[in-house]
Amino acid sequence: MDIEAIDGGFANPVFDAQAMFRAVMDAMARPGTIQPCGELTAPPSPLAPIAAAVALSLCDADTPLWLDAALQASPAARHWLGFHTGAPLPHTAADAHFAIASSPAELIALENFAQGSQEYPDRSTTLILQVASLSGGEMLQLEGPGIETSVAFAPVSLPRHFVEQWKQNRARFPRGVDVILAAPEGVACLPRTTRIKTMEG
């Protein structure tokens, strides 16, 4: 196996995985807030360090991990994730527990991922989106559980027609996907309970 597919994982696997897991849980509990986390990994391109660290903290041999086309086309990225997480790569998005999109603007529609069921809503896909930044994009307003009134949020760049897709995602509650945004400045989360609208309404 190429050395690139092995090097660059957590330097302190237990401590780093716990720290990353706490950052994600804090971000999920307070949607739209940015939880800083250092670059704990050095994965091969096009996989980004923060997204890779999220995957290493959440994925294992029991959690199928779907990769977008750019990551699928990178043997080094596929082998790196396989070596460090043990997660199997499903053939379809609907079979994934987690998914990583290195190019969110080109992501397939959210409805293509596992939505869970009324009885088991947790059997849905959690999307890890690599974004360039958690600020500077279209200004969005977030409301819902974990948000006192509302939060302004402007990540760069989200999937196409994201606000409309998210309205449909919320309408499927308790089914639906959850989103982890991974950027150089840290992580932010959008659980399926969060309401999103543009600042214009």
N, CA and C atoms as an extended XYZ file, in Angstrom:
603
Properties=species:S:1:pos:R:3:atomname:S:1:resname:S:1:resid:I:1 pbc="F F F"
N         0.840       -1.194        0.000 N   MET     1
C         0.000        0.000        0.000 CA  MET     1
C         0.879        1.249        0.000 C   MET     1
N         0.483        2.255       -0.784 N   ASP     2
C         1.228        3.506       -0.863 CA  ASP     2
C         1.306        4.165        0.508 C   ASP     2
N         2.485        4.711        0.822 N   ILE     3
C         2.674        5.348        2.131 CA  ILE     3
C         1.712        6.502        2.336 C   ILE     3
N         1.270        7.149        1.215 N   GLU     4
C         0.325        8.264        1.308 CA  GLU     4
C        -1.006        7.800        1.884 C   GLU     4
N        -1.324        6.523        1.708 N   ALA     5
C        -2.584        5.983        2.198 CA  ALA     5
C        -2.513        5.593        3.671 C   ALA     5
N        -1.357        5.748        4.281 N   ILE     6
C        -1.181        5.365        5.676 CA  ILE     6
C        -0.849        6.566        6.551 C   ILE     6
N         0.063        7.398        6.106 N   ASP     7
C         0.496        8.550        6.893 CA  ASP     7
C        -0.604        9.596        7.029 C   ASP     7
N        -0.480       10.439        8.064 N   GLY     8
C        -1.367       11.588        8.196 CA  GLY     8
C        -2.594       11.384        9.036 C   GLY     8
N        -2.685       10.257        9.741 N   GLY     9
C        -3.818       10.042       10.643 CA  GLY     9
C        -3.618       10.772       11.957 C   GLY     9
N        -4.501       10.518       12.921 N   PHE    10
C        -4.378       11.135       14.233 CA  PHE    10
C        -3.030       10.778       14.864 C   PHE    10
N        -2.335       11.779       15.404 N   ALA    11
C        -1.078       11.519       16.101 CA  ALA    11
C        -1.338       10.821       17.427 C   ALA    11
N        -2.422       11.212       18.096 N   ASN    12
C        -2.847       10.594       19.357 CA  ASN    12
C        -4.276       10.099       19.152 C   ASN    12
N        -4.449        8.914       18.579 N   PRO    13
C        -5.768        8.469       18.120 CA  PRO    13
C        -6.904        8.588       19.130 C   PRO    13
N        -6.709        8.140       20.351 N   VAL    14
C        -7.801        8.186       21.330 CA  VAL    14
C        -8.133        9.627       21.704 C   VAL    14
N        -7.120       10.401       22.070 N   PHE    15
C        -7.331       11.786       22.486 CA  PHE    15
C        -7.886       12.626       21.345 C   PHE    15
N        -7.298       12.504       20.151 N   ASP    16
C        -7.729       13.318       19.020 CA  ASP    16
C        -9.149       12.963       18.583 C   ASP    16
N        -9.473       11.681       18.568 N   ALA    17
C       -10.820       11.266       18.184 CA  ALA    17
C       -11.847       11.784       19.183 C   ALA    17
N       -11.522       11.732       20.468 N   GLN    18
C       -12.446       12.242       21.488 CA  GLN    18
C       -12.640       13.745       21.351 C   GLN    18
N       -11.555       14.473       21.103 N   ALA    19
C       -11.640       15.927       20.950 CA  ALA    19
C       -12.488       16.290       19.738 C   ALA    19
N       -12.290       15.577       18.638 N   MET    20
C       -13.062       15.853       17.432 CA  MET    20
C       -14.521       15.500       17.625 C   MET    20
N       -14.785       14.392       18.289 N   PHE    21
C       -16.162       13.965       18.559 CA  PHE    21
C       -16.886       15.013       19.404 C   PHE    21
N       -16.209       15.538       20.433 N   ARG    22
C       -16.823       16.578       21.281 CA  ARG    22
C       -17.133       17.828       20.472 C   ARG    22
N       -16.217       18.207       19.573 N   ALA    23
C       -16.451       19.390       18.741 CA  ALA    23
C       -17.695       19.206       17.876 C   ALA    23
N       -17.845       18.022       17.289 N   VAL    24
C       -19.010       17.750       16.446 CA  VAL    24
C       -20.289       17.747       17.284 C   VAL    24
N       -20.264       17.115       18.448 N   MET    25
C       -21.459       17.065       19.297 CA  MET    25
C       -21.852       18.459       19.776 C   MET    25
N       -20.862       19.287       20.128 N   ASP    26
C       -21.156       20.662       20.539 CA  ASP    26
C       -21.760       21.447       19.380 C   ASP    26
N       -21.220       21.249       18.190 N   ALA    27
C       -21.742       21.943       17.016 CA  ALA    27
C       -23.150       21.475       16.677 C   ALA    27
N       -23.436       20.193       16.876 N   MET    28
C       -24.766       19.660       16.590 CA  MET    28
C       -25.784       20.179       17.605 C   MET    28
N       -25.342       20.362       18.855 N   ALA    29
C       -26.244       20.860       19.899 CA  ALA    29
C       -26.554       22.341       19.731 C   ALA    29
N       -25.646       23.079       19.067 N   ARG    30
C       -25.830       24.520       18.863 CA  ARG    30
C       -25.641       24.833       17.378 C   ARG    30
N       -26.679       24.574       16.590 N   PRO    31
C       -26.557       24.735       15.137 CA  PRO    31
C       -26.079       26.127       14.743 C   PRO    31
N       -25.203       26.156       13.759 N   GLY    32
C       -24.710       27.422       13.239 CA  GLY    32
C       -23.526       28.004       13.976 C   GLY    32
N       -23.164       27.423       15.117 N   THR    33
C       -21.984       27.901       15.832 CA  THR    33
C       -20.752       27.176       15.292 C   THR    33
N       -19.637       27.868       15.309 N   ILE    34
C       -18.392       27.298       14.800 CA  ILE    34
C       -17.572       26.754       15.968 C   ILE    34
N       -17.237       25.482       15.900 N   GLN    35
C       -16.409       24.847       16.921 CA  GLN    35
C       -15.001       24.674       16.353 C   GLN    35
N       -14.047       25.465       16.836 N   PRO    36
C       -12.682       25.360       16.305 CA  PRO    36
C       -12.074       23.986       16.598 C   PRO    36
N       -11.274       23.508       15.679 N   CYS    37
C       -10.538       22.262       15.893 CA  CYS    37
C        -9.303       22.310       15.001 C   CYS    37
N        -8.179       22.052       15.584 N   GLY    38
C        -6.934       22.115       14.822 CA  GLY    38
C        -6.894       21.059       13.734 C   GLY    38
N        -5.980       21.223       12.808 N   GLU    39
C        -5.820       20.238       11.741 CA  GLU    39
C        -5.108       19.017       12.309 C   GLU    39
N        -5.918       18.056       12.740 N   LEU    40
C        -5.388       16.868       13.410 CA  LEU    40
C        -4.937       15.788       12.436 C   LEU    40
N        -5.273       15.973       11.166 N   THR    41
C        -4.912       14.969       10.164 CA  THR    41
C        -4.269       15.642        8.960 C   THR    41
N        -3.595       14.845        8.149 N   ALA    42
C        -2.985       15.329        6.903 CA  ALA    42
C        -3.288       14.315        5.806 C   ALA    42
N        -4.537       14.304        5.325 N   PRO    43
C        -4.943       13.296        4.341 CA  PRO    43
C        -4.510       13.671        2.930 C   PRO    43
N        -4.548       12.717        2.004 N   PRO    44
C        -4.263       13.028        0.609 CA  PRO    44
C        -5.412       13.825       -0.020 C   PRO    44
N        -5.079       14.710       -0.940 N   SER    45
C        -6.080       15.493       -1.678 CA  SER    45
C        -6.946       14.547       -2.523 C   SER    45
N        -8.223       14.896       -2.741 N   PRO    46
C        -8.916       16.132       -2.374 CA  PRO    46
C        -9.597       16.097       -1.003 C   PRO    46
N        -9.248       15.155       -0.169 N   LEU    47
C        -9.820       15.099        1.175 CA  LEU    47
C        -9.175       16.173        2.038 C   LEU    47
N        -9.999       16.982        2.711 N   ALA    48
C        -9.500       18.081        3.528 CA  ALA    48
C        -9.265       17.632        4.968 C   ALA    48
N        -8.320       18.257        5.683 N   PRO    49
C        -7.955       17.815        7.036 CA  PRO    49
C        -9.116       17.762        8.024 C   PRO    49
N        -9.974       18.787        8.047 N   ILE    50
C       -11.057       18.799        9.041 CA  ILE    50
C       -12.091       17.725        8.721 C   ILE    50
N       -12.473       17.610        7.455 N   ALA    51
C       -13.419       16.567        7.061 CA  ALA    51
C       -12.856       15.187        7.369 C   ALA    51
N       -11.569       15.007        7.125 N   ALA    52
C       -10.928       13.728        7.421 CA  ALA    52
C       -10.965       13.429        8.904 C   ALA    52
N       -10.713       14.442        9.734 N   ALA    53
C       -10.741       14.241       11.188 CA  ALA    53
C       -12.137       13.880       11.668 C   ALA    53
N       -13.155       14.503       11.073 N   VAL    54
C       -14.540       14.148       11.420 CA  VAL    54
C       -14.794       12.689       11.091 C   VAL    54
N       -14.381       12.271        9.896 N   ALA    55
C       -14.591       10.881        9.490 CA  ALA    55
C       -13.879        9.915       10.421 C   ALA    55
N       -12.648       10.223       10.805 N   LEU    56
C       -11.898        9.342       11.687 CA  LEU    56
C       -12.537        9.236       13.062 C   LEU    56
N       -13.224       10.283       13.490 N   SER    57
C       -13.833       10.261       14.825 CA  SER    57
C       -15.206        9.588       14.833 C   SER    57
N       -15.859        9.492       13.658 N   LEU    58
C       -17.228        8.976       13.621 CA  LEU    58
C       -17.374        7.627       12.920 C   LEU    58
N       -16.488        7.321       11.986 N   CYS    59
C       -16.673        6.143       11.133 CA  CYS    59
C       -15.856        4.951       11.608 C   CYS    59
N       -16.428        3.772       11.387 N   ASP    60
C       -15.711        2.535       11.690 CA  ASP    60
C       -16.209        1.442       10.757 C   ASP    60
N       -15.844        0.202       11.055 N   ALA    61
C       -16.165       -0.907       10.158 CA  ALA    61
C       -17.661       -1.168       10.030 C   ALA    61
N       -18.465       -0.602       10.943 N   ASP    62
C       -19.915       -0.823       10.927 CA  ASP    62
C       -20.688        0.340       10.315 C   ASP    62
N       -19.982        1.327        9.775 N   THR    63
C       -20.660        2.512        9.238 CA  THR    63
C       -20.259        2.741        7.786 C   THR    63
N       -21.046        2.260        6.833 N   PRO    64
C       -20.726        2.469        5.417 CA  PRO    64
C       -20.543        3.957        5.110 C   PRO    64
N       -19.483        4.274        4.363 N   LEU    65
C       -19.089        5.649        4.088 CA  LEU    65
C       -19.110        5.902        2.588 C   LEU    65
N       -20.028        6.766        2.141 N   TRP    66
C       -20.146        7.115        0.731 CA  TRP    66
C       -19.231        8.286        0.415 C   TRP    66
N       -18.592        8.261       -0.743 N   LEU    67
C       -17.697        9.325       -1.176 CA  LEU    67
C       -18.198        9.916       -2.483 C   LEU    67
N       -18.049       11.230       -2.637 N   ASP    68
C       -18.475       11.851       -3.890 CA  ASP    68
C       -17.499       11.480       -5.005 C   ASP    68
N       -17.820       11.939       -6.221 N   ALA    69
C       -17.065       11.493       -7.401 CA  ALA    69
C       -15.583       11.841       -7.316 C   ALA    69
N       -15.266       13.031       -6.813 N   ALA    70
C       -13.863       13.447       -6.740 CA  ALA    70
C       -13.071       12.561       -5.787 C   ALA    70
N       -13.673       12.197       -4.662 N   LEU    71
C       -12.991       11.322       -3.703 CA  LEU    71
C       -12.923        9.893       -4.232 C   LEU    71
N       -13.993        9.451       -4.883 N   GLN    72
C       -13.976        8.110       -5.484 CA  GLN    72
C       -12.866        7.983       -6.517 C   GLN    72
N       -12.581        9.096       -7.198 N   ALA    73
C       -11.574        9.076       -8.261 CA  ALA    73
C       -10.151        9.143       -7.728 C   ALA    73
N        -9.999        9.276       -6.412 N   SER    74
C        -8.677        9.350       -5.798 CA  SER    74
C        -8.372        8.067       -5.034 C   SER    74
N        -7.589        7.157       -5.618 N   PRO    75
C        -7.244        5.923       -4.893 CA  PRO    75
C        -6.582        6.227       -3.549 C   PRO    75
N        -5.749        7.267       -3.497 N   ALA    76
C        -5.061        7.592       -2.245 CA  ALA    76
C        -6.050        7.973       -1.159 C   ALA    76
N        -7.054        8.798       -1.511 N   ALA    77
C        -8.055        9.206       -0.517 CA  ALA    77
C        -8.893        8.017       -0.068 C   ALA    77
N        -9.300        7.172       -1.016 N   ARG    78
C       -10.102        5.988       -0.672 CA  ARG    78
C        -9.328        5.063        0.253 C   ARG    78
N        -8.082        4.800       -0.091 N   HIS    79
C        -7.272        3.877        0.708 CA  HIS    79
C        -6.961        4.473        2.084 C   HIS    79
N        -6.744        5.781        2.139 N   TRP    80
C        -6.459        6.446        3.414 CA  TRP    80
C        -7.646        6.302        4.355 C   TRP    80
N        -8.842        6.579        3.854 N   LEU    81
C       -10.042        6.453        4.687 CA  LEU    81
C       -10.270        4.997        5.092 C   LEU    81
N       -10.050        4.083        4.158 N   GLY    82
C       -10.219        2.676        4.485 CA  GLY    82
C        -9.243        2.214        5.549 C   GLY    82
N        -7.983        2.643        5.429 N   PHE    83
C        -6.963        2.236        6.392 CA  PHE    83
C        -7.255        2.799        7.778 C   PHE    83
N        -7.639        4.070        7.847 N   HIS    84
C        -7.791        4.732        9.145 CA  HIS    84
C        -9.157        4.527        9.793 C   HIS    84
N       -10.186        4.211        9.016 N   THR    85
C       -11.522        4.040        9.608 CA  THR    85
C       -12.030        2.608        9.515 C   THR    85
N       -11.613        1.872        8.499 N   GLY    86
C       -12.155        0.533        8.274 CA  GLY    86
C       -13.551        0.538        7.693 C   GLY    86
N       -14.069        1.724        7.392 N   ALA    87
C       -15.448        1.829        6.910 CA  ALA    87
C       -15.583        1.279        5.492 C   ALA    87
N       -16.601        0.450        5.257 N   PRO    88
C       -16.838       -0.036        3.896 CA  PRO    88
C       -17.419        1.078        3.030 C   PRO    88
N       -17.174        0.999        1.719 N   LEU    89
C       -17.682        1.994        0.783 CA  LEU    89
C       -18.898        1.413        0.059 C   LEU    89
N       -20.104        1.927        0.327 N   PRO    90
C       -21.301        1.381       -0.308 CA  PRO    90
C       -21.393        1.801       -1.771 C   PRO    90
N       -22.172        1.041       -2.536 N   HIS    91
C       -22.337        1.355       -3.956 CA  HIS    91
C       -23.295        2.523       -4.162 C   HIS    91
N       -24.264        2.679       -3.257 N   THR    92
C       -25.249        3.743       -3.422 CA  THR    92
C       -25.306        4.623       -2.174 C   THR    92
N       -25.691        5.875       -2.376 N   ALA    93
C       -25.797        6.830       -1.271 CA  ALA    93
C       -26.846        6.384       -0.255 C   ALA    93
N       -27.876        5.698       -0.713 N   ALA    94
C       -28.956        5.286        0.179 CA  ALA    94
C       -28.512        4.252        1.200 C   ALA    94
N       -27.348        3.629        0.980 N   ASP    95
C       -26.843        2.620        1.917 CA  ASP    95
C       -25.809        3.191        2.886 C   ASP    95
N       -25.559        4.495        2.822 N   ALA    96
C       -24.489        5.092        3.618 CA  ALA    96
C       -24.970        5.587        4.970 C   ALA    96
N       -24.159        5.337        5.996 N   HIS    97
C       -24.391        5.945        7.302 CA  HIS    97
C       -23.777        7.338        7.348 C   HIS    97
N       -22.647        7.478        6.657 N   PHE    98
C       -21.971        8.772        6.532 CA  PHE    98
C       -21.612        8.989        5.070 C   PHE    98
N       -21.443       10.258        4.705 N   ALA    99
C       -21.035       10.604        3.344 CA  ALA    99
C       -20.118       11.806        3.414 C   ALA    99
N       -19.103       11.818        2.560 N   ILE   100
C       -18.196       12.966        2.478 CA  ILE   100
C       -18.293       13.545        1.075 C   ILE   100
N       -18.521       14.846        1.002 N   ALA   101
C       -18.544       15.550       -0.276 CA  ALA   101
C       -17.403       16.549       -0.299 C   ALA   101
N       -16.437       16.314       -1.180 N   SER   102
C       -15.321       17.254       -1.305 CA  SER   102
C       -15.704       18.438       -2.175 C   SER   102
N       -16.759       18.271       -2.980 N   SER   103
C       -17.267       19.351       -3.835 CA  SER   103
C       -18.769       19.487       -3.609 C   SER   103
N       -19.173       20.110       -2.496 N   PRO   104
C       -20.602       20.181       -2.155 CA  PRO   104
C       -21.468       20.803       -3.248 C   PRO   104
N       -20.922       21.758       -4.005 N   ALA   105
C       -21.715       22.409       -5.050 CA  ALA   105
C       -22.175       21.420       -6.120 C   ALA   105
N       -21.497       20.272       -6.208 N   GLU   106
C       -21.843       19.267       -7.213 CA  GLU   106
C       -22.512       18.042       -6.585 C   GLU   106
N       -22.910       18.164       -5.330 N   LEU   107
C       -23.477       17.019       -4.605 CA  LEU   107
C       -24.829       16.608       -5.187 C   LEU   107
N       -25.066       15.306       -5.208 N   ILE   108
C       -26.379       14.795       -5.596 CA  ILE   108
C       -27.420       15.277       -4.579 C   ILE   108
N       -28.697       15.198       -4.938 N   ALA   109
C       -29.763       15.713       -4.082 CA  ALA   109
C       -29.789       14.991       -2.732 C   ALA   109
N       -30.141       15.732       -1.696 N   LEU   110
C       -30.173       15.174       -0.338 CA  LEU   110
C       -31.116       13.981       -0.234 C   LEU   110
N       -32.169       13.976       -1.028 N   GLU   111
C       -33.160       12.901       -0.940 CA  GLU   111
C       -32.597       11.556       -1.384 C   GLU   111
N       -31.440       11.566       -2.058 N   ASN   112
C       -30.830       10.306       -2.512 CA  ASN   112
C       -30.136        9.544       -1.387 C   ASN   112
N       -29.905       10.205       -0.260 N   PHE   113
C       -29.234        9.554        0.860 CA  PHE   113
C       -30.259        8.871        1.768 C   PHE   113
N       -29.770        7.970        2.609 N   ALA   114
C       -30.659        7.271        3.533 CA  ALA   114
C       -31.390        8.286        4.406 C   ALA   114
N       -32.704        8.135        4.510 N   GLN   115
C       -33.538        9.083        5.254 CA  GLN   115
C       -33.967        8.548        6.619 C   GLN   115
N       -33.651        7.280        6.912 N   GLY   116
C       -34.173        6.668        8.120 CA  GLY   116
C       -35.640        6.330        7.934 C   GLY   116
N       -36.272        5.842        8.991 N   SER   117
C       -37.700        5.508        8.936 CA  SER   117
C       -38.400        6.164       10.111 C   SER   117
N       -39.715        6.118       10.110 N   GLN   118
C       -40.461        6.691       11.236 CA  GLN   118
C       -40.068        5.986       12.532 C   GLN   118
N       -39.854        4.671       12.452 N   GLU   119
C       -39.496        3.897       13.645 CA  GLU   119
C       -38.020        4.057       14.001 C   GLU   119
N       -37.169        4.194       12.999 N   TYR   120
C       -35.718        4.305       13.217 CA  TYR   120
C       -35.160        5.504       12.447 C   TYR   120
N       -35.478        6.724       12.899 N   PRO   121
C       -35.004        7.912       12.173 CA  PRO   121
C       -33.490        8.073       12.202 C   PRO   121
N       -32.823        7.377       13.140 N   ASP   122
C       -31.361        7.480       13.225 CA  ASP   122
C       -30.669        6.690       12.118 C   ASP   122
N       -31.424        5.891       11.380 N   ARG   123
C       -30.832        5.114       10.283 CA  ARG   123
C       -30.788        5.952        9.006 C   ARG   123
N       -30.287        7.144        9.150 N   SER   124
C       -30.178        8.061        8.020 CA  SER   124
C       -28.709        8.408        7.821 C   SER   124
N       -28.424        9.092        6.727 N   THR   125
C       -27.052        9.482        6.424 CA  THR   125
C       -26.709       10.817        7.075 C   THR   125
N       -25.527       10.890        7.662 N   THR   126
C       -24.970       12.168        8.106 CA  THR   126
C       -23.960       12.611        7.052 C   THR   126
N       -24.190       13.801        6.502 N   LEU   127
C       -23.334       14.308        5.433 CA  LEU   127
C       -22.212       15.167        6.005 C   LEU   127
N       -20.994       14.898        5.571 N   ILE   128
C       -19.824       15.712        5.930 CA  ILE   128
C       -19.458       16.497        4.679 C   ILE   128
N       -19.716       17.802        4.703 N   LEU   129
C       -19.470       18.638        3.536 CA  LEU   129
C       -18.206       19.467        3.739 C   LEU   129
N       -17.249       19.312        2.837 N   GLN   130
C       -16.047       20.140        2.869 CA  GLN   130
C       -16.396       21.498        2.252 C   GLN   130
N       -16.354       22.545        3.046 N   VAL   131
C       -16.636       23.877        2.522 CA  VAL   131
C       -15.391       24.742        2.658 C   VAL   131
N       -15.286       25.741        1.790 N   ALA   132
C       -14.099       26.596        1.784 CA  ALA   132
C       -14.013       27.457        3.032 C   ALA   132
N       -15.182       27.855        3.556 N   SER   133
C       -15.220       28.717        4.735 CA  SER   133
C       -16.599       28.642        5.361 C   SER   133
N       -16.680       28.999        6.634 N   LEU   134
C       -17.962       29.066        7.322 CA  LEU   134
C       -18.487       30.500        7.373 C   LEU   134
N       -17.885       31.374        6.596 N   SER   135
C       -18.360       32.754        6.479 CA  SER   135
C       -18.062       33.270        5.081 C   SER   135
N       -18.779       34.300        4.678 N   GLY   136
C       -18.526       34.912        3.384 CA  GLY   136
C       -19.456       34.478        2.275 C   GLY   136
N       -20.337       33.515        2.545 N   GLY   137
C       -21.275       33.056        1.527 CA  GLY   137
C       -22.605       33.779        1.637 C   GLY   137
N       -23.640       33.196        1.027 N   GLU   138
C       -24.980       33.770        1.131 CA  GLU   138
C       -25.418       33.749        2.587 C   GLU   138
N       -25.948       34.872        3.059 N   MET   139
C       -26.361       34.964        4.465 CA  MET   139
C       -27.668       34.212        4.684 C   MET   139
N       -27.622       33.259        5.591 N   LEU   140
C       -28.784       32.452        5.936 CA  LEU   140
C       -29.175       32.705        7.381 C   LEU   140
N       -30.440       32.496        7.683 N   GLN   141
C       -30.931       32.628        9.048 CA  GLN   141
C       -31.364       31.262        9.552 C   GLN   141
N       -30.816       30.862       10.690 N   LEU   142
C       -31.131       29.563       11.277 CA  LEU   142
C       -32.007       29.745       12.509 C   LEU   142
N       -32.996       28.886       12.650 N   GLU   143
C       -33.859       28.867       13.826 CA  GLU   143
C       -34.130       27.413       14.185 C   GLU   143
N       -34.542       27.199       15.443 N   GLY   144
C       -34.904       25.853       15.850 CA  GLY   144
C       -34.248       25.433       17.154 C   GLY   144
N       -34.364       24.162       17.517 N   PRO   145
C       -33.786       23.653       18.757 CA  PRO   145
C       -32.291       23.931       18.849 C   PRO   145
N       -31.856       24.393       20.032 N   GLY   146
C       -30.452       24.702       20.244 CA  GLY   146
C       -30.079       26.119       19.875 C   GLY   146
N       -31.066       26.889       19.339 N   ILE   147
C       -30.831       28.279       18.935 CA  ILE   147
C       -31.799       29.146       19.732 C   ILE   147
N       -31.275       30.104       20.492 N   GLU   148
C       -32.134       30.900       21.378 CA  GLU   148
C       -33.176       31.685       20.590 C   GLU   148
N       -32.747       32.443       19.613 N   THR   149
C       -33.693       33.169       18.747 CA  THR   149
C       -33.409       32.809       17.297 C   THR   149
N       -32.325       33.350       16.754 N   SER   150
C       -31.890       32.984       15.409 CA  SER   150
C       -30.392       33.222       15.299 C   SER   150
N       -29.782       32.579       14.323 N   VAL   151
C       -28.347       32.701       14.096 CA  VAL   151
C       -28.125       33.011       12.622 C   VAL   151
N       -27.271       33.989       12.332 N   ALA   152
C       -26.888       34.274       10.957 CA  ALA   152
C       -25.713       33.371       10.588 C   ALA   152
N       -25.754       32.821        9.385 N   PHE   153
C       -24.800       31.795        8.997 CA  PHE   153
C       -24.544       31.932        7.504 C   PHE   153
N       -23.281       31.896        7.069 N   ALA   154
C       -22.991       32.148        5.653 CA  ALA   154
C       -21.824       31.316        5.130 C   ALA   154
N       -21.962       29.986        5.120 N   PRO   155
C       -20.863       29.135        4.642 CA  PRO   155
C       -20.665       29.227        3.125 C   PRO   155
N       -19.460       28.887        2.691 N   VAL   156
C       -19.082       28.861        1.267 CA  VAL   156
C       -18.511       27.471        0.964 C   VAL   156
N       -18.981       26.698        0.017 N   SER   157
C       -20.210       26.901       -0.728 CA  SER   157
C       -21.064       25.667       -0.501 C   SER   157
N       -22.370       25.875       -0.443 N   LEU   158
C       -23.301       24.790       -0.154 CA  LEU   158
C       -23.781       24.118       -1.447 C   LEU   158
N       -24.431       22.969       -1.319 N   PRO   159
C       -24.996       22.320       -2.508 CA  PRO   159
C       -25.990       23.233       -3.227 C   PRO   159
N       -26.206       22.959       -4.499 N   ARG   160
C       -27.161       23.735       -5.292 CA  ARG   160
C       -28.559       23.664       -4.681 C   ARG   160
N       -29.256       24.807       -4.705 N   HIS   161
C       -30.640       24.881       -4.215 CA  HIS   161
C       -30.750       24.357       -2.780 C   HIS   161
N       -29.734       24.645       -1.981 N   PHE   162
C       -29.672       24.026       -0.657 CA  PHE   162
C       -30.839       24.417        0.233 C   PHE   162
N       -31.221       25.680        0.242 N   VAL   163
C       -32.299       26.119        1.134 CA  VAL   163
C       -33.599       25.393        0.793 C   VAL   163
N       -33.896       25.273       -0.488 N   GLU   164
C       -35.109       24.566       -0.896 CA  GLU   164
C       -35.002       23.079       -0.556 C   GLU   164
N       -33.844       22.482       -0.804 N   GLN   165
C       -33.651       21.071       -0.449 CA  GLN   165
C       -33.822       20.869        1.055 C   GLN   165
N       -33.330       21.840        1.830 N   TRP   166
C       -33.409       21.698        3.287 CA  TRP   166
C       -34.850       21.796        3.780 C   TRP   166
N       -35.659       22.618        3.140 N   LYS   167
C       -37.080       22.690        3.510 CA  LYS   167
C       -37.734       21.330        3.316 C   LYS   167
N       -37.397       20.672        2.211 N   GLN   168
C       -37.936       19.337        1.958 CA  GLN   168
C       -37.399       18.337        2.971 C   GLN   168
N       -36.135       18.504        3.342 N   ASN   169
C       -35.535       17.612        4.344 CA  ASN   169
C       -36.265       17.741        5.679 C   ASN   169
N       -36.535       18.969        6.104 N   ARG   170
C       -37.241       19.199        7.372 CA  ARG   170
C       -38.659       18.652        7.329 C   ARG   170
N       -39.273       18.719        6.162 N   ALA   171
C       -40.650       18.243        6.021 CA  ALA   171
C       -40.743       16.733        6.224 C   ALA   171
N       -39.622       16.034        6.087 N   ARG   172
C       -39.627       14.581        6.281 CA  ARG   172
C       -39.433       14.182        7.747 C   ARG   172
N       -39.249       15.157        8.641 N   PHE   173
C       -38.990       14.864       10.056 CA  PHE   173
C       -40.058       13.905       10.612 C   PHE   173
N       -39.663       12.894       11.425 N   PRO   174
C       -38.345       12.700       12.049 CA  PRO   174
C       -37.297       12.073       11.141 C   PRO   174
N       -37.702       11.763        9.887 N   ARG   175
C       -36.724       11.273        8.926 CA  ARG   175
C       -35.903       12.450        8.409 C   ARG   175
N       -34.867       12.157        7.623 N   GLY   176
C       -34.062       13.216        7.032 CA  GLY   176
C       -32.594       13.107        7.390 C   GLY   176
N       -31.779       13.844        6.655 N   VAL   177
C       -30.337       13.814        6.865 CA  VAL   177
C       -29.907       14.941        7.807 C   VAL   177
N       -28.745       14.769        8.416 N   ASP   178
C       -28.082       15.809        9.197 CA  ASP   178
C       -26.794       16.181        8.463 C   ASP   178
N       -26.321       17.407        8.681 N   VAL   179
C       -25.150       17.898        7.944 CA  VAL   179
C       -24.082       18.407        8.897 C   VAL   179
N       -22.841       18.006        8.634 N   ILE   180
C       -21.664       18.544        9.318 CA  ILE   180
C       -20.863       19.307        8.273 C   ILE   180
N       -20.647       20.593        8.518 N   LEU   181
C       -19.831       21.405        7.619 CA  LEU   181
C       -18.412       21.456        8.165 C   LEU   181
N       -17.463       21.058        7.341 N   ALA   182
C       -16.057       21.018        7.750 CA  ALA   182
C       -15.287       22.059        6.950 C   ALA   182
N       -14.687       23.009        7.659 N   ALA   183
C       -13.970       24.107        7.013 CA  ALA   183
C       -12.636       24.322        7.722 C   ALA   183
N       -11.734       25.090        7.129 N   PRO   184
C       -10.445       25.332        7.787 CA  PRO   184
C       -10.573       25.904        9.190 C   PRO   184
N       -11.641       26.685        9.447 N   GLU   185
C       -11.776       27.291       10.768 CA  GLU   185
C       -12.483       26.407       11.793 C   GLU   185
N       -12.972       25.235       11.386 N   GLY   186
C       -13.606       24.334       12.339 CA  GLY   186
C       -14.820       23.647       11.747 C   GLY   186
N       -15.718       23.215       12.630 N   VAL   187
C       -16.930       22.526       12.184 CA  VAL   187
C       -18.162       23.282       12.649 C   VAL   187
N       -19.227       23.153       11.867 N   ALA   188
C       -20.544       23.663       12.223 CA  ALA   188
C       -21.547       22.625       11.743 C   ALA   188
N       -22.680       22.538       12.423 N   CYS   189
C       -23.631       21.487       12.086 CA  CYS   189
C       -25.026       22.025       11.822 C   CYS   189
N       -25.748       21.276       10.996 N   LEU   190
C       -27.143       21.561       10.693 CA  LEU   190
C       -27.939       20.285       10.919 C   LEU   190
N       -28.444       20.072       12.144 N   PRO   191
C       -29.320       18.917       12.358 CA  PRO   191
C       -30.635       19.110       11.612 C   PRO   191
N       -31.314       18.025       11.339 N   ARG   192
C       -32.529       18.079       10.517 CA  ARG   192
C       -33.637       18.923       11.126 C   ARG   192
N       -33.550       19.228       12.425 N   THR   193
C       -34.565       20.050       13.089 CA  THR   193
C       -34.390       21.542       12.836 C   THR   193
N       -33.264       21.940       12.253 N   THR   194
C       -32.970       23.358       12.048 CA  THR   194
C       -33.751       23.918       10.858 C   THR   194
N       -34.352       25.091       11.066 N   ARG   195
C       -35.023       25.798        9.979 CA  ARG   195
C       -34.027       26.766        9.344 C   ARG   195
N       -33.978       26.791        8.030 N   ILE   196
C       -33.060       27.657        7.299 CA  ILE   196
C       -33.842       28.488        6.296 C   ILE   196
N       -33.579       29.774        6.285 N   LYS   197
C       -34.144       30.633        5.261 CA  LYS   197
C       -33.146       31.719        4.905 C   LYS   197
N       -33.294       32.255        3.703 N   THR   198
C       -32.431       33.352        3.301 CA  THR   198
C       -32.827       34.600        4.073 C   THR   198
N       -31.912       35.531        4.201 N   MET   199
C       -32.172       36.744        4.973 CA  MET   199
C       -33.260       37.586        4.315 C   MET   199
N       -33.511       37.334        2.999 N   GLU   200
C       -34.582       38.051        2.321 CA  GLU   200
C       -35.937       37.413        2.611 C   GLU   200
N       -35.883       36.235        3.278 N   GLY   201
C       -37.135       35.554        3.602 CA  GLY   201
C       -37.226       34.238        2.865 C   GLY   201
